[in-house]
Amino acid sequence: MEHRKPKTLVFFLSEDWFFVSHFIKRGIAAKQAGWRVVLLARVSDCVPQIEAAGIEVIPVPFNRKRLNPFAELWFAVQLAGIYRRLQPDLVHNVALKPIIVGGVAARLAGVKAVLNAPVGLGFVFSSDKLLAKILKPMVTLALRLTLSPPNSRVVFENPDDMAAMVGAGMVRPGTEVLIRGAGVDITDFYTAPEPPPPVRVILIARMIREKGIPYFVEAARILRGQAEFILVGAPDPGNPNSATEAELRGWEAEGLVTWLGPRRDIPDLLRGAHIACQPSTYREGLPKSALEAAACGKPLVTTDVPGCREAVVDGLTGFLVPPRDAQALADALKKLIDDLELRARMGAAGRLRTEQEFADAIICEKTLLVYDALTQPRSTP
């Protein structure tokens, strides 16, 4: 009996922790479907968890903040060497910079098929800062050259990003695919009876300004004494817009927020809260923490920006507010703080929507269909 060699899927992204938080379930699903799965990323303490899932890990010294094009080109050459050794049937690039660098490497190595996942347009396409304005035309050109090579697809997490990139000519029409979000483990993130007062409002994110941290703190100032405001997540030293530990401790000292730092018990923290908040000021893919909160039956207040607006049905599962508006954020939170029945109704609707649209199994199934479409044998006339 002939044993066919399994197809090889390579994920390339900047950090192993992001793979664990957003893509490991898809890697496991591919493994269960018979693929050999390999991760190329900068590594931390997540390697044992990834390898325990049967996924190979190859550490690469990728620097997501480096801006030297010559260094990136040399890295792409080195990456191409790894691809030649692995002979992948499919490379799945995640985020803008890995798409560009990984796209160059894939062409150099003659990779058969590529799936690119922008997971949000981020700083370059959302910020008004001078650096973003300088980088935007260069990044746009690079994406036009690398996003849609032959035999490729581009998977988007929200329709706004998809329309923007297709409209700007960065994506070949017909190669775009919409798969909303990274999926939620609805068995880990389950509902529980609402905890007793005081009402707790929770924001789970990297502690960077674009996640709306300053506006969350200002809303806490406006609503001082009416609820507890909890921040969960770590500063990002590699990001120039990260809040510092001193700032976070200072807000704690003022009695505005409780900062818990990075935590692994996210489901328990969500079940111990009453309201979830995601006041991002920039384009997101589809914030996973917002979907996890909905899975736990928590009403969500988020901003009307691409990605975030997909996470909530305004007035049904939570509220949408304008970005960078602490008063509007406070007003929406106040409605939920004061109304237990509204919280319960919106939380139940959010849970149902998550089960029907964002569960892990749904996202994994849709992703595997794209993998299969890109790697199925081409018929010859």
C-alpha positions, 0 to 999 in steps of 0.5 A: 500500500502506497503511503503518500507524503503529507502536505506541508503547511508553513506559518510565518509570523512575527511572534510565537505568542501571537500564533498561540493566541490567534492561529494555533487552533487552525494549525491543530486542525490542519495537523488533524487533517493530515498536514505537516505543520511548521511555524517560523517565528521569533520564539518565547516561552510558548514553544513547548505548548506549540510543539505539544500540539504536534507543530514543528517550530523553527526560530527565526530572528524576525524583527517586526519594528526594523525599517532597514530594507536591505536587512529585510531583503537579506532576511528574505533570502535566508527565509527562502533557504528555509523554504527550499529545505522544507519544500512547503505546499503552502505558506500562510503569512500573517500580518503586513510585514511578514506578508511582504518579507515572506512573499519575497522569500516565497517567490525566491524559493518557488513556493507553490501556494501562498495564503496571506492574512493581513489581520488588520491594517494597523499603524501604517494605514490608521495613524496620522503620524509623520512616520506612518505617512512616510511609510504608507506609499512604500508599504502600499507598493510593496503589498501590491507586489507581494499580496497576490502572487499566482496561486494565492489568496488573501484572507481578511477578518473584516469587510472594510479592510477587504474593500480598502485593499481591493479598491487600492489595487493591492489585491487582485480581484477574485483572490480575496476571502472573508473569514471573520476573526480568529475563532473562539473556544466556546467551551473555555469561554462559557457563560456563568451567573453575573457576579455580585456588585460592584460592577466591573468593566474590563479591557483586555489588550496590549497596553498600547494607546491605539487600543484606546487605553487613555480613553478607557482611563478618562471614562473611568475618571468620568464614572469614578465611584460608579464601577471598577475599571480593570486593565489586563495586558502587558506594555509592548516595549517594541511599540513606540505608542505603548503605555509605560509601566509608570503610567499604568501604576500612576493611574492605579495610584489615582484610583482610576483603574486596577492594572492586572498585567498579563494574565493567562486566566482570561476566561475566569477574569471575563466571567468575573466582570460585568461589561467588556470594553474595547475602545480602539482608535485604529483599524483592527482585524477583528479583536479576539478579546471582544469575541471572547467577552461575548462568548462569556456573555458580556455586553461589549462597548467598542468603537466604530472603526473597521474590525471593532464594528464587526464585533458588536451588533449595536444596540443588540449585543453592545454599543458602538461609540465614536473613537477617541471620545471618552465622554461617549464611551462613558455614556455607553458604559453608564447605560450598562452599569445602571441596567442589569437586565440590559446587561443580561439581554445583550450578553445572551445575544452576544453569546448566541452570535458567537456560537453561530458565527465565530466559534473555533470550529467554524473558522477552522473549517473555512480556513481548511477549505482555502488550504485545500483549494490552493493545494489541490492538483491542477487538472490538465487538458 
